[in-house]
Amino acid sequence: MADFSPRSSGITRRNFTRLAASAAVLGAPVLHAQTNNRIVLGQSAAFTGAAAQLGIQFHAGAKLFFDQLNAQGGVNQSRIEIMQLDDGYEPDRCAANTTKLINEDVFALFGYIGTPTSVVALPLATTAQVPFVAPFTGAMGLRQPFNRMAFHLRASYNDETALIVRNLTNLGINRVAVFYQNDAYGRAGLDGVTLALTERRLEPVAVATVERNTVEVAQAVATLNAAKPQAVVQISAYKSCAAYIRAARAAGYGGSFYNVSFVGTQALADELGKDGAGVVVSQVTPTPYRTTQPITREFLEAVAKGGNKVQPNFSSMEGFLAARLFTEGLRRAGARPTRQSFISGMEAIGDQSFGGFSVSLSPTDHVASSFVELSMLSGDGKVRT
C-alpha cells in the first residue's frame, strides 16, 4: 500500500487511516456493474465548478475512443463504459463518490481529475483492490512508493517543472516566483519547482497561494509582484491562473508566466483570450493540433468520425490516450478478465508506440510516459508547440 506523507500528498496519517477504514467496511460489493458483455469503469471528476473543463474534456476524449471501439465489437465482445460522478474537484465529494463506485463493483477507477481528489481515492482503491488507472495528475506522492493498483499515463509534475526551470535558466531567468494552489496539487508543483531550482543553486524568490476553486488572488499578486520576479510558475487550475495573470499585469508586472499541464491549456486560452499571448504551458501529450504525428491524425480522424462533437485539445487528447492505454491492458487480460488479470495485462504492455507516443509499463514500473514539451498561447485562442 502506498505511503502518503503530508508533504508529498497533502493527506495526514490520521485521514489516511480513516479513508482506509471506510474502504474496509464497504462490505460485499453489489455485483451488478459488470456483466459478460460490459466492462464498467468508474470516474469521479470535476464536471461542474472552477475546474469543470478538465473533467468534461478528459471524459469526452476517453468516451470518444471507447464508443468507437465498442462500435467495432469492443474487447473480446465486451463493451467498455464509464460511470461518471461529479465531485466538483473537492476531496470529500470524491471520497464519497469513490465509495459508491466501489460498492457498484466497477471494474476499475479511471481518469480521476486532480491531486487532492486522487489522494483520497487511491487509499480506498488500494484497500478494495480496485485498479486506479490514468489519473489526471503528476503528483509524486501518488507514484512513490510503488503501488500495484495505480497506473499512470502522464509524466510527473517533477518532469514538467524540471523542463520549465531548464527553459527559464537557459534564457538567463533566475528570479522565479511560484503561485500555487493551497493543497496537495499546489504543493506537489511547488516541490518540483523548488527541486529543479535547487539543482541549479537557486530558490524561489517568493511564493504565494490561492485556495482551490476560488479566484481570490489579490494578496498573491501583491506578495509576488513585490519580489520582482522575472517569471512566475503557476500551479493551479485555469480560472485562478487566468485571474492571477490579469491581476498581476494590471498591477504592473511585466514578466513571464509558466504553467504545468493540469491548468487545462485550452480552458486557460479561452479564459484569457488576447491576454493569453505569450503564456507558456508544459504538456504531457503530443499536440492535438498539428498532424505530424500518427497519434494526432488518429485522434482527429476519430473526432471527425464522431461528428466533431469533441473539441480537440490537450485534455481530450489525454482522455483518448488513457482509454487506449486501458484497452491495451484489457486485451491482454484474457477472454474473461478479472482485476488481477487486468493488472497483469497492463504490466505486460512493455514498450509500445501509440502512433509515435511512446509508453512503457512493467511489473516494476507503472508510469507509462515521461514525455514533456512546452507550448505557448498565441492570444487568439490557439496553442503553439
C-alpha atoms as one frame of an Amber mdcrd trajectory, in Angstrom:
protein
   0.000   0.000   0.000   1.299   3.427  -0.867   2.572   5.576   1.993   1.204
   9.109   1.609   3.208  11.700   3.538   1.597  15.001   4.484   4.197  16.936
   2.494   4.040  14.896  -0.701   0.313  14.317  -0.898  -1.481  16.709   1.420
  -3.186  13.929   3.416  -2.490  13.299   7.081  -1.766   9.863   8.509  -4.994
  10.117  10.541  -7.023  10.883   7.424  -5.338   8.049   5.550  -6.307   5.640
   8.306  -9.876   6.943   8.241 -10.109   6.528   4.465  -8.642   3.046   4.517
 -11.031   2.045   7.279 -14.018   3.308   5.337 -12.915   1.182   2.394 -12.566
  -1.844   4.624 -16.179  -1.587   5.771 -17.628  -1.145   2.312 -18.978  -4.646
   2.630 -19.600  -7.144  -0.127 -19.874  -5.321  -3.448 -23.162  -5.221  -5.283
 -22.343  -7.361  -8.301 -24.319  -5.617 -10.993 -21.933  -3.223 -12.734 -20.167
  -5.976 -14.693 -21.837  -8.478 -16.974 -20.466 -10.851 -19.573 -20.555  -8.131
 -22.214 -19.882  -4.936 -20.225 -16.767  -3.599 -18.551 -17.763  -0.591 -16.445
 -15.191   1.949 -15.284 -15.841   4.451 -12.519 -14.792   8.073 -12.879 -15.131
  10.726 -10.203 -14.128  14.081 -11.665 -14.948  17.760 -11.816 -17.868  18.186
 -14.211 -19.029  21.410 -12.559 -17.187  24.250 -10.835 -13.921  26.060 -11.433
 -12.130  23.007 -12.858 -15.082  21.586 -14.818 -13.500  21.781 -18.261 -10.750
  19.394 -17.164 -13.216  16.639 -16.316 -15.534  17.372 -19.234 -12.780  17.343
 -21.838 -10.892  14.318 -20.473 -14.120  12.328 -20.286 -15.107  13.362 -23.814
 -11.807  12.136 -25.243 -11.971   8.816 -23.402 -15.613   8.232 -24.339 -14.799
   9.013 -27.975 -12.241   6.205 -28.028 -14.436   3.712 -26.170 -17.553   4.474
 -28.250 -15.726   3.797 -31.494 -14.075   0.695 -30.039 -17.482  -0.569 -28.891
 -18.926   0.010 -32.368 -16.288  -2.415 -33.643 -17.216  -5.085 -31.097 -15.319
  -3.886 -28.030 -12.676  -6.104 -26.468 -13.458  -9.814 -26.605 -17.064  -8.790
 -27.396 -17.279  -6.716 -24.220 -18.276  -3.056 -24.321 -16.345  -0.572 -22.196
 -18.459   2.060 -20.459 -17.752   4.859 -17.974 -19.932   5.514 -14.940 -19.237
   9.183 -14.173 -19.862  11.078 -10.942 -19.245  14.774 -10.331 -17.017  15.720
  -7.409 -16.536  19.403  -8.277 -12.786  18.956  -7.622 -13.475  18.566  -3.903
 -11.839  15.695  -1.949 -14.772  14.917   0.363 -17.168  14.545  -2.560 -14.596
  12.433  -4.376 -14.210  10.089  -1.398 -17.990   9.590  -1.248 -18.150   9.018
  -4.995 -15.316   6.504  -4.852 -17.005   4.539  -2.094 -20.179   4.473  -4.182
 -18.329   3.336  -7.316 -16.546   0.558  -5.440 -19.885  -0.574  -3.974 -21.258
  -0.596  -7.529 -18.446  -3.068  -8.315 -16.902  -1.088 -11.145 -14.074  -2.973
 -12.816 -11.569  -0.142 -12.281 -11.405   3.522 -11.330 -10.384   5.609 -14.308
  -9.497   9.180 -15.227  -9.785  10.878 -11.840  -9.095  14.600 -12.184  -6.596
  16.212  -9.851  -4.214  15.545  -6.989  -6.346  16.362  -3.910  -9.141  14.121
  -5.181  -6.847  11.293  -6.277  -5.082  11.429  -2.916  -8.289  10.491  -1.084
  -9.388   7.965  -3.725  -6.247   5.879  -4.080  -6.236   4.517  -0.490  -9.857
   3.405  -0.991  -8.989   1.730  -4.292  -5.925   0.088  -2.762  -7.822  -1.368
   0.178 -10.607  -2.632  -2.097  -8.041  -3.952  -4.634  -9.597  -1.977  -7.489
  -7.198  -0.752 -10.206  -6.731   3.021 -10.353  -5.919   3.952 -13.934  -4.696
   7.153 -15.627  -5.439   9.849 -13.043  -5.059  13.370 -14.435  -2.261  14.327
 -12.029   1.516  14.242 -11.958   1.983  14.280  -8.181   4.921  12.197  -6.988
   3.043  11.279  -3.780   0.697   9.138  -5.912   3.613   7.363  -7.625   6.163
   6.779  -4.890   6.368   4.368  -3.269   5.196   1.919  -5.911   1.532   0.885
  -5.692   0.455  -2.113  -7.778  -3.109  -0.799  -8.070  -2.094   2.501  -9.680
  -1.207   3.041 -13.354  -0.175   6.468 -14.616  -0.246   7.583 -18.240   1.277
  11.041 -17.897   4.691  12.346 -16.895   5.115  13.701 -13.361   4.975  17.288
 -12.165   8.681  16.910 -11.387   9.235  16.171 -15.079   7.176  19.196 -16.112
   8.722  21.640 -13.663  12.241  20.422 -14.486  11.632  21.319 -18.128  10.150
  24.690 -17.188  13.084  25.596 -14.945  15.590  24.386 -17.531  13.929  26.573
 -20.144  13.924  29.589 -17.822  17.569  29.283 -16.798  18.630  28.696 -20.393
  17.008  32.062 -21.129  19.014  33.660 -18.312  15.999  33.906 -15.996  16.865
  33.033 -12.402  14.428  35.155 -10.377  11.488  32.761 -10.309   8.386  33.013
  -8.116   5.685  30.375  -7.610   1.923  30.943  -7.449   0.332  27.717  -6.261
  -2.964  26.222  -5.175  -3.050  25.670  -1.433  -3.480  21.901  -1.464  -1.728
  18.676  -2.429  -1.578  19.619  -6.106  -0.063  23.026  -5.484   2.477  21.672
  -3.032   3.478  18.918  -5.453   4.167  21.521  -8.126   5.969  23.802  -5.680
   8.167  20.884  -4.630   9.003  20.203  -8.280   9.961  23.817  -8.986  11.997
  24.046  -5.776  13.845  20.808  -6.562  14.693  21.948 -10.089  15.882  25.338
  -8.839  17.923  23.763  -6.029  19.789  21.652  -8.581  20.909  24.993 -10.082
  21.725  26.511  -6.678  18.668  28.737  -6.860  15.436  29.043  -4.894  12.069
  30.740  -5.447  12.302  34.477  -4.809   8.752  34.367  -3.403   5.760  32.036
  -3.135   2.048  32.762  -2.733  -1.129  30.711  -2.700  -4.732  30.645  -3.851
  -7.436  28.455  -2.352  -8.812  25.642  -4.516 -11.918  26.557  -6.548 -11.511
  30.291  -5.864 -10.106  33.282  -7.759  -9.085  35.330  -4.695  -5.647  36.324
  -5.969  -5.130  39.899  -4.760  -2.828  39.019  -1.862  -0.813  36.635  -4.019
  -0.318  39.338  -6.652   0.857  41.829  -4.029   3.276  39.329  -2.499   4.848
  38.145  -5.741   4.966  41.496  -7.520   6.864  42.919  -4.533   9.603  40.324
  -5.079  10.100  41.481  -8.697  10.398  38.009 -10.270  11.350  37.630 -13.916
   8.916  34.730 -14.244   6.035  33.251 -12.249   5.418  29.496 -12.362   1.738
  28.792 -11.747   0.480  25.566 -10.175  -3.302  25.903 -10.144  -6.380  25.444
 -12.345  -7.326  27.644 -15.277  -9.729  30.092 -13.623  -7.404  31.095 -10.787
  -4.363  31.198 -13.095  -6.205  33.440 -15.550  -7.336  35.688 -12.702  -3.773
  35.909 -11.405  -2.302  36.769 -14.823  -4.802  39.552 -15.399  -4.421  40.988
 -11.910  -0.616  40.796 -11.909  -0.390  42.590 -15.235  -2.897  45.207 -14.114
  -0.645  45.812 -11.094   2.346  46.428 -13.352   4.012  43.020 -13.662   5.795
  42.617 -17.000   7.459  39.213 -16.630   6.608  35.745 -17.960   4.029  33.183
 -16.858   4.610  29.426 -16.966   2.018  26.738 -16.162   2.019  22.960 -15.808
  -0.352  20.887 -17.926  -3.031  20.424 -15.265  -4.016  24.064 -15.716  -6.107
  22.989 -18.726  -4.444  24.642 -21.709  -7.429  25.315 -23.935  -9.564  26.334
 -20.977  -6.843  28.802 -19.946  -6.621  30.140 -23.501 -10.397  30.560 -23.592
 -10.413  32.346 -20.217  -7.621  34.743 -21.177  -8.414  35.478 -24.820  -5.955
  38.061 -26.154  -4.447  38.375 -22.660  -3.035  34.867 -23.065  -0.404  35.843
 -25.628   2.988  34.547 -24.537   1.783  32.409 -21.616   3.715  29.111 -21.570
   2.231  25.733 -20.606   4.104  22.437 -20.315   2.389  19.463 -21.987   2.459
  15.712 -21.336   0.781  14.538 -24.552   1.564  15.239 -28.186  -0.151  18.261
 -29.678  -3.727  17.642 -30.818  -3.400  20.422 -33.396  -0.510  19.502 -35.730
  -0.863  16.301 -37.750   2.842  15.497 -37.955   2.403  12.508 -35.610   0.210
   9.499 -36.424  -1.463   9.585 -32.985  -2.710  13.118 -33.639  -4.068  12.099
 -37.027  -5.769   9.116 -35.400  -7.303  11.367 -32.738  -8.552  13.975 -35.208
  -9.952  11.291 -37.503 -11.839   9.859 -34.525 -13.179  13.331 -33.697 -14.388
  13.762 -37.283 -15.889  10.270 -37.357 -17.743  11.096 -34.146 -19.381  14.102
 -35.770 -16.922  16.709 -34.446 -18.718  16.742 -31.098 -15.442  16.529 -29.149
 -13.214  19.601 -29.007  -9.625  18.634 -29.908  -7.406  19.890 -27.089  -4.734
  18.536 -24.767  -7.250  17.399 -22.124  -9.427  15.445 -24.569  -6.281  14.041
 -26.192  -5.155  12.768 -22.785  -8.528  11.106 -22.215  -8.264   9.471 -25.656
  -4.766   8.156 -24.874  -5.829   6.979 -21.413  -8.672   4.981 -22.945  -6.274
   3.454 -25.441  -3.839   2.503 -22.662  -6.626   0.881 -20.646  -7.736  -1.053
 -23.737  -4.212  -2.335 -24.369  -4.145  -3.782 -20.865  -7.636  -5.256 -21.175
  -6.742  -7.037 -24.420  -4.005  -8.867 -22.534  -6.258  -9.777 -19.596  -7.923
 -12.784 -21.221 -11.380 -13.577 -22.527 -12.935 -13.305 -19.054 -10.852 -10.557
 -17.418 -10.555 -10.119 -13.682  -8.976  -7.173 -11.941  -5.862  -9.220 -11.247
  -5.577 -10.423 -14.841  -6.068  -6.828 -15.982  -3.201  -5.653 -13.776  -1.043
  -8.403 -15.251  -2.203  -7.352 -18.707  -1.202  -3.751 -18.079   2.186  -4.860
 -16.786   2.639  -6.969 -19.942   2.309  -3.946 -22.251   6.059  -3.384 -22.164
   7.371  -0.838 -24.649   4.754   0.324 -27.147   4.231   3.211 -29.547   0.779
   4.737 -29.812   1.304   6.371 -33.171   4.602   7.917 -32.125   3.687   8.445
 -28.457   5.869   6.019 -26.503   4.506   4.161 -23.480   6.193   1.625 -21.263
   4.757  -0.448 -18.413   6.182  -3.389 -16.490   5.665  -5.237 -13.196   8.024
  -2.755 -11.529   7.107   0.471 -13.357   3.520   1.703 -13.644   4.300   5.152
 -15.125   3.746   4.844 -18.858   5.307   8.070 -20.118   7.816  10.772 -19.243
   7.050  12.860 -22.355   7.066  16.614 -21.732   7.261  19.596 -24.056   6.433
  23.296 -23.891   3.618  25.141 -25.634   2.642  28.802 -25.821  -0.710  30.550
 -26.016  -0.943  32.841 -29.026  -3.635  35.238 -27.805  -6.181  34.225 -30.436
  -7.425  31.136 -28.595  -4.780  28.905 -30.182  -1.850  26.975 -28.747   1.558
  26.614 -30.395   4.116  23.901 -29.699
